[in-house]
Amino acid sequence: MKIKYLLSGIFQKKLTFDDIKNNEYIYLYAGDIPNMPEYDKKGIVGLSITHSDSRTIKHDITEGILLEDNSVDIFQAEDVFEHIEYDKLVDVINEIYRVLKPDGIFRLSVPDYRCDILYSRSTKDENGRIIFDKSGGGKYKDGKVIKGGHVWFPTYEFVKALIDNSRFDDYTFYHYYDENGNSITKTIDYNIGYVQRTPDNDARVRNPYRGMSIVCDCVKRT
């Protein structure tokens, strides 16, 4: 039985960009696609830095996207951008803009560190500034996060600055905490892309109903 499982992995189709470049509909998902029915969506393809399989391409999104301009319908990044150095992200977002079709959507969600749960679990310096969140993976050593953890700690202002400095000029924030700590929760259309860590889908922030992620949709207009 073990041999059969290993052989199935060896001979499993490893997806590439060439395999999808002519698809009529393309939905790219940054990272490993969660094994949940909500992610069984038409055309969805994961972009993973660790592996490839029948619906996942092994690829680092900081190195560009090997598809033509105006070829992707939806790009979703869920709990990924916080693992990428902040100063690299405008280039990543602009590359997403490039490959999106006109009226294509980039759905971004990252943890909101104004959420009480995330802030309280994190390690802070003497000024209350977050320096490490062990629940995000990695390790904190010599004053920095290493080995894949959260390398920055998103708040609304930081995320908005990224988008404002990108090519997107049409965007809507659905969930976030403002600078006064007020939770803003507008209705999210999960048909565009499921987001796990919201009060609609995560019991930890359901009562009282409040945000846990910064959720934003950016639309490519030409």
C-alpha positions, 0 to 999 in steps of 0.5 A: 500500500505504501509503495502504491502511494509513493508510485502515485506521487512519482507519476502524478502530473506536475502542472506548469505554466505552459499547461494553463497558458491557453486556458479560457479561464485562469484563477491563480491562488498564491500558495498551497490550495487549502483542502476544503470544498470552498476552494474547489473552483473552476480553473484554480491553480496554486503557486507553491514555493514547495511543490507541484502537483496536478493543480499546483505549479511550483513557483515563487511569486516574487520572481514574476508570473510566467504568463502573458499580459491580460490572461488571468481572471482572478488572482488570490493571495490569502495569508501569503504577503506577510511572509514576503519582505514588504519592500518586494510587494509593490513589484509583486502586485504590479506583476499581478496587475500585468497578468490580470485581464481587464476587469480581472480581480486581485483578492488580497487578505492578510492578518490584521494585527490590530485584531485583539487575538493577533496582537495579544499572541504576538511578542512585542518590544518595550514600546508595544511594537510587534516583533514576532508572531510565533503562530505565523511560523519561523523563528525570531533570531538576532532581531529578525524573523527567519525561516518563513515566518511573518516578516511584517505585521499588516495594518490598514495603513501599510496595506493601503500604501502598497496598493496606492504605490502599485498600478491599481487605482480601483480597490475596495477594502472590506475588512480592516481595523482603522487607526482608532482600532474600530473594526470595519466589516463590509459584506464580502462576496465569497464567490470571488474567493473564499477567505478563511479568517473572517468572522463569517468563517472563523468562530474566534471572531464571531462573537463579538463580530469583528475583523481578523484579516484585512480583505481587499479587492483590486480591479484592473481597469484599462 
